[in-house]
Amino acid sequence: MLKFYREDSTDWKKAWHKLQDKWEYTDICGARIDYNIDAKLNGAYIVIGLLYGEGDVFRTMDISTRCGHDSDCNFPQCHVRQAPRHL
């Protein structure tokens, strides 16, 4: 994710597409499903939010939520990761 961010730090969707192209159908966690909800992908979605959110808690959560298939757990993790900055 850091490589994608360094290539273009302004467009999180480009990073998302690169991630999907490389990992969407690799090491799928469930049999006979049409989408990959693997924890490694969700972790990457959180990182995308943290990088492209640029310290804005709401933007970070928005991006991470919009990235994932199983996105209900992504935005709380972003908030937990950023909370110490705002205390």
N, C-alpha and C positions, 0 to 999 in steps of 0.2 A: 504494500500500500504506500509505503514511503517513496518508492520509485515512481509510482503513478502520480503521487502528489508533487514530486519534484519536477516531473514532466509538464504538469499543468496544475497549478495550485488554485485555479479559479473555477474549474468545472468539475464538480463531484460526479456528475453523471458520466463523464468520460471514464473516470476511475471505476465507477460501478460497472460499466460495460466491459472494461478490460478484465475486471475480476470475474464477471459472469462468463466471458468468453473462455477464460482459462480454467475456471474451477466449477462451473455450474453442474456439469455432468461427470465430474471426477469424484471418486470416493463417496458416492451417494450413500446416505445413512439409512435409507429405507427401501425395501424391495417393492416393486410394482407401484411406485408413485411417480407423478409427473413433475415433481419439483424437489429440490434439494433443500432440506431445512437443517443441514449439518451445522453443528456448533461452530466449526471453523469459519464457515461463511458468515454466520451471525457475528462472530468476533471481528471479522474484517469490516462488516457493516458499521459496527461501533467505532472502529478506527477511522473509517471514512467520515463519520459524523464528527468525531473529535478533531480531525485534521481540517476539514472544510468548514466546520462550524466556527472556527477562529475564536474560540473562547466565549461565544454567545451561547448560553445554555439552551435557549429555545431553538435557535438555528441548528445546533448540534443534535438535539432530540428530533427535530423535523427531518433532517437529512437521514439520520439513522433509521427512523421509522419508515421513511419512504424507500429505503434500500432493500429491506428484507422481506422474505416470504413469511417468516415467523417473527414478525416485527414487534409483537407486543412486549417482548423482553429486551429489545434493543435500547429503546429510549430511557428506561429506568437505569440501565447500566451506564449510559452516558452521563446522566445526572449524578449518579454516585461517584463517577470518576472526576467530575468537575466540582462537586460540592465543596471540597476543602479550599478551593480558590476563593469561594464566596462567603466563607465564614468570618 
